Amino acid sequence: MAKRRRSPAAEGAGSRGVSAEEKIARLLGLLFVKDIKKKTDQVPLLRRIGFEVSEVANMLNMTENHVKVADHLGRKKKAG
């Protein structure tokens, strides 16, 4: 069984805090995709505007592998 990623809240509670700039970037990213209902449709947009796989995974509470697959399928759907 695959290991589940911890939630962003749980990661922020550890020794590494989230900087103010990172919080602002996450907020702006989420505002950018707020009207898109499916997380898998949000992923390619967030990746296209510059968020890393790990950042998107944290923002949307997804695994990094799920983000990579959703990004690939989203780009493939757009090209086809």
MIPALUM-527494 format. One line per 10 residues: number of its first residue (from 0); their letters; for each residue x, y, z of N, C-alpha, C, O, CB. Coordinates in Angstrom, 2 decimals, decimal comma. Glycine has a CB too. Layout:
BEGIN
NUM = A = X/Y/Z/X/Y/Z/X/Y/Z/X/Y/Z/X/Y/Z; ...
This chain:
BEGIN
0 = MAKRRRSPAA = 0,84/-1,18/0,00/0,00/0,00/0,00/0,89/1,24/0,00/1,91/1,27/0,69/-0,96/0,00/1,22; 0,52/2,25/-0,76/1,33/3,46/-0,88/1,26/4,29/0,40/0,24/4,35/1,09/0,85/4,30/-2,08; 2,39/4,91/0,69/2,45/5,77/1,87/1,75/7,09/1,56/1,99/7,69/0,51/3,93/6,03/2,31; 0,91/7,52/2,43/0,12/8,74/2,26/0,92/9,94/2,74/1,55/9,88/3,79/-1,23/8,64/3,01; 0,89/11,04/1,98/1,58/12,27/2,39/0,87/12,91/3,57/-0,35/12,85/3,69/1,66/13,27/1,23; 1,66/13,51/4,43/1,07/14,24/5,54/0,43/15,52/5,03/0,82/16,05/3,99/2,12/14,56/6,63; -0,53/16,01/5,76/-1,21/17,22/5,35/-0,27/18,42/5,49/0,67/18,36/6,29/-2,50/17,44/6,18; -0,51/19,50/4,73/0,33/20,68/4,85/0,35/21,25/6,27/1,37/21,76/6,72/-0,13/21,74/3,89; -0,77/21,16/6,97/-0,83/21,65/8,35/0,11/20,85/9,25/0,77/21,42/10,12/-2,26/21,58/8,88; 0,17/19,55/9,04/1,03/18,70/9,85/2,50/18,99/9,55/3,33/18,94/10,45/0,72/17,23/9,61
10 = EGAGSRGVSA = 2,84/19,28/8,28/4,21/19,58/7,93/4,63/20,92/8,50/5,77/21,07/8,95/4,38/19,57/6,42; 3,74/21,89/8,50/4,07/23,21/9,03/4,27/23,20/10,53/4,92/24,10/11,07/2,98/24,18/8,68; 3,74/22,20/11,21/3,85/22,12/12,66/5,20/21,56/13,10/5,50/21,58/14,29/2,74/21,27/13,21; 6,01/21,08/12,16/7,31/20,50/12,48/8,35/21,57/12,74/8,02/22,71/13,06/7,77/19,60/11,37; 9,61/21,19/12,59/10,70/22,11/12,87/10,84/23,17/11,77/11,37/24,25/12,04/12,01/21,34/13,01; 10,37/22,91/10,58/10,48/23,85/9,48/9,17/24,60/9,32/8,16/24,02/8,92/10,86/23,12/8,16; 9,18/25,88/9,64/7,99/26,69/9,47/7,84/27,14/8,03/8,78/27,04/7,25/8,03/27,90/10,40; 6,68/27,62/7,68/6,42/28,11/6,34/6,62/29,62/6,34/6,05/30,33/7,18/4,98/27,73/5,86; 7,43/30,11/5,39/7,71/31,55/5,34/6,47/32,31/4,87/5,56/31,74/4,28/8,91/31,84/4,41; 6,47/33,59/5,15/5,36/34,44/4,73/5,24/34,47/3,21/4,13/34,47/2,68/5,54/35,87/5,28
20 = EEKIARLLGL = 6,38/34,48/2,51/6,36/34,49/1,06/5,74/33,21/0,51/4,99/33,24/-0,47/7,78/34,66/0,51; 6,06/32,08/1,14/5,51/30,81/0,69/4,00/30,76/0,93/3,25/30,25/0,10/6,19/29,64/1,41; 3,55/31,29/2,05/2,11/31,34/2,33/1,39/32,19/1,30/0,31/31,82/0,83/1,86/31,88/3,75; 1,97/33,33/0,96/1,36/34,22/-0,03/1,30/33,54/-1,39/0,29/33,61/-2,08/2,14/35,54/-0,12; 2,40/32,88/-1,77/2,43/32,19/-3,06/1,36/31,10/-3,12/0,67/30,95/-4,13/3,82/31,58/-3,31; 1,23/30,34/-2,04/0,20/29,28/-1,99/-1,19/29,88/-2,13/-2,03/29,37/-2,87/0,30/28,48/-0,68; -1,43/30,96/-1,40/-2,74/31,61/-1,44/-3,06/32,10/-2,84/-4,17/31,89/-3,33/-2,79/32,77/-0,45; -2,09/32,75/-3,49/-2,33/33,24/-4,85/-2,57/32,10/-5,82/-3,42/32,20/-6,71/-1,14/34,08/-5,32; -1,84/31,01/-5,65/-2,05/29,84/-6,50/-3,44/29,26/-6,34/-4,10/28,93/-7,32/-1,01/28,78/-6,20; -3,88/29,15/-5,10/-5,21/28,60/-4,84/-6,31/29,53/-5,34/-7,35/29,08/-5,81/-5,39/28,33/-3,34
30 = LFVKDIKKKT = -6,08/30,84/-5,23/-7,06/31,79/-5,76/-7,15/31,68/-7,28/-8,22/31,85/-7,86/-6,70/33,23/-5,36; -6,02/31,41/-7,92/-5,97/31,28/-9,37/-6,86/30,14/-9,87/-7,46/30,24/-10,94/-4,54/31,06/-9,83; -6,93/29,05/-9,09/-7,67/27,86/-9,54/-8,95/27,60/-8,73/-9,52/26,52/-8,81/-6,77/26,64/-9,45; -9,39/28,58/-7,97/-10,51/28,37/-7,04/-11,82/27,95/-7,72/-12,63/27,26/-7,11/-10,74/29,61/-6,26; -12,03/28,37/-8,96/-13,30/28,04/-9,64/-13,27/26,69/-10,34/-14,29/26,26/-10,89/-13,62/29,12/-10,65; -12,13/26,02/-10,33/-12,01/24,70/-10,95/-12,29/23,66/-9,88/-11,59/23,59/-8,87/-10,59/24,49/-11,58; -13,31/22,86/-10,11/-13,79/21,94/-9,07/-12,85/20,75/-8,83/-12,59/20,40/-7,68/-15,15/21,42/-9,44; -12,34/20,13/-9,90/-11,52/18,93/-9,75/-10,06/19,29/-9,50/-9,48/20,09/-10,23/-11,65/18,04/-10,99; -9,48/18,69/-8,48/-8,07/18,92/-8,18/-7,18/18,55/-9,35/-6,19/19,22/-9,64/-7,66/18,13/-6,94; -7,55/17,46/-10,03/-6,72/17,00/-11,14/-6,71/18,00/-12,30/-5,78/17,99/-13,11/-7,21/15,64/-11,63
40 = DQVPLLRRIG = -7,73/18,85/-12,40/-7,73/19,90/-13,42/-6,98/21,14/-12,95/-6,55/21,95/-13,77/-9,17/20,27/-13,80; -6,81/21,29/-11,65/-6,07/22,42/-11,10/-4,56/22,24/-11,26/-3,82/23,20/-11,42/-6,42/22,61/-9,62; -4,13/20,98/-11,21/-2,70/20,67/-11,21/-1,96/21,26/-12,41/-0,97/21,97/-12,20/-2,50/19,18/-11,19; -2,38/21,01/-13,66/-1,61/21,54/-14,79/-1,50/23,06/-14,78/-0,48/23,62/-15,18/-2,23/21,09/-16,10; -2,55/23,73/-14,33/-2,50/25,20/-14,26/-1,48/25,67/-13,23/-0,69/26,57/-13,50/-3,89/25,76/-13,92; -1,49/25,05/-12,06/-0,53/25,43/-11,03/0,89/25,14/-11,47/1,81/25,92/-11,19/-0,84/24,70/-9,72; 1,09/24,02/-12,15/2,43/23,68/-12,65/2,86/24,67/-13,73/4,03/25,07/-13,78/2,45/22,23/-13,21; 1,93/25,06/-14,59/2,25/25,98/-15,68/2,62/27,36/-15,17/3,43/28,05/-15,80/1,08/26,08/-16,62; 2,06/27,79/-14,04/2,40/29,12/-13,53/3,64/29,10/-12,65/4,04/30,13/-12,11/1,23/29,70/-12,76; 4,25/27,91/-12,50/5,56/27,88/-11,87/5,70/27,14/-10,55/6,80/27,12/-9,99/5,99/29,21/-11,65
50 = FEVSEVANML = 4,65/26,54/-10,05/4,76/25,79/-8,80/5,43/24,44/-9,05/5,16/23,79/-10,05/3,38/25,60/-8,16; 6,29/24,03/-8,13/6,95/22,73/-8,19/5,95/21,63/-7,83/4,90/21,90/-7,24/8,18/22,69/-7,25; 6,28/20,40/-8,18/5,42/19,25/-7,88/5,14/19,17/-6,38/4,00/18,98/-5,97/6,08/17,94/-8,37; 6,18/19,32/-5,57/6,00/19,22/-4,12/5,11/20,33/-3,58/4,33/20,11/-2,65/7,36/19,26/-3,41; 5,21/21,52/-4,15/4,38/22,64/-3,71/2,91/22,40/-4,05/2,03/22,66/-3,23/4,86/23,95/-4,35; 2,66/21,91/-5,24/1,28/21,62/-5,65/0,70/20,50/-4,78/-0,46/20,55/-4,36/1,22/21,21/-7,16; 1,53/19,48/-4,50/1,08/18,39/-3,64/0,69/18,91/-2,27/-0,33/18,50/-1,71/2,18/17,32/-3,51; 1,48/19,80/-1,71/1,16/20,38/-0,40/-0,10/21,23/-0,45/-0,93/21,16/0,45/2,33/21,21/0,11; -0,23/22,05/-1,48/-1,39/22,94/-1,58/-2,69/22,17/-1,71/-3,70/22,54/-1,10/-1,23/23,87/-2,77; -2,68/21,10/-2,52/-3,91/20,38/-2,81/-4,07/19,11/-1,98/-5,03/18,36/-2,17/-3,95/20,02/-4,27
60 = NMTENHVKVA = -3,13/18,88/-1,06/-3,17/17,70/-0,19/-3,24/16,41/-1,03/-4,11/15,56/-0,82/-4,37/17,78/0,77; -2,30/16,30/-1,97/-2,19/15,15/-2,85/-0,78/14,58/-2,71/0,11/15,23/-2,16/-2,51/15,54/-4,34; -0,58/13,37/-3,19/0,76/12,82/-3,22/1,50/13,42/-4,43/0,87/13,89/-5,38/0,74/11,26/-3,30; 2,82/13,41/-4,37/3,61/13,93/-5,48/3,39/13,10/-6,75/3,34/13,65/-7,85/5,11/13,95/-5,11; 3,25/11,79/-6,59/2,99/10,95/-7,76/1,65/11,30/-8,40/1,55/11,35/-9,63/3,01/9,47/-7,36; 0,64/11,54/-7,60/-0,68/11,91/-8,13/-0,58/13,23/-8,89/-1,21/13,39/-9,94/-1,73/12,01/-7,00; 0,20/14,16/-8,36/0,39/15,45/-9,04/1,07/15,24/-10,39/0,67/15,84/-11,39/1,21/16,41/-8,16; 2,10/14,41/-10,42/2,82/14,15/-11,67/1,89/13,53/-12,72/1,93/13,92/-13,88/4,02/13,23/-11,42; 1,08/12,57/-12,30/0,16/11,92/-13,23/-0,90/12,90/-13,72/-1,19/12,96/-14,91/-0,51/10,70/-12,57; -1,48/13,67/-12,80/-2,51/14,65/-13,19/-1,94/15,70/-14,13/-2,62/16,13/-15,06/-3,10/15,32/-11,94
70 = DHLGRKKKAG = -0,70/16,12/-13,89/-0,05/17,10/-14,76/0,16/16,51/-16,15/-0,12/17,16/-17,15/1,30/17,55/-14,15; 0,65/15,29/-16,20/0,88/14,63/-17,49/-0,42/14,47/-18,27/-0,49/14,80/-19,45/1,54/13,26/-17,29; -1,46/13,97/-17,60/-2,75/13,76/-18,28/-3,37/15,08/-18,70/-3,98/15,17/-19,77/-3,72/13,01/-17,36; -3,22/16,11/-17,88/-3,77/17,42/-18,22/-3,10/18,03/-19,43/-3,76/18,62/-20,29/-3,64/18,37/-17,04; -1,78/17,89/-19,51/-1,05/18,41/-20,67/-1,39/17,61/-21,92/-1,50/18,16/-23,01/0,47/18,38/-20,42; -1,55/16,30/-21,74/-1,90/15,42/-22,86/-3,30/15,76/-23,39/-3,51/15,80/-24,60/-1,84/13,93/-22,42; -4,25/16,02/-22,47/-5,62/16,37/-22,86/-5,64/17,69/-23,61/-6,39/17,85/-24,57/-6,55/16,44/-21,63; -4,82/18,64/-23,17/-4,78/19,96/-23,82/-4,20/19,86/-25,22/-4,65/20,54/-26,14/-3,97/20,95/-22,97; -3,18/19,01/-25,40/-2,53/18,85/-26,70/-3,42/18,12/-27,70/-3,30/18,31/-28,91/-1,21/18,11/-26,54; -4,30/17,27/-27,19/-5,11/16,42/-28,07/-6,38/16,99/-28,42/-7,15/16,37/-29,15/-5,35/15,14/-27,48
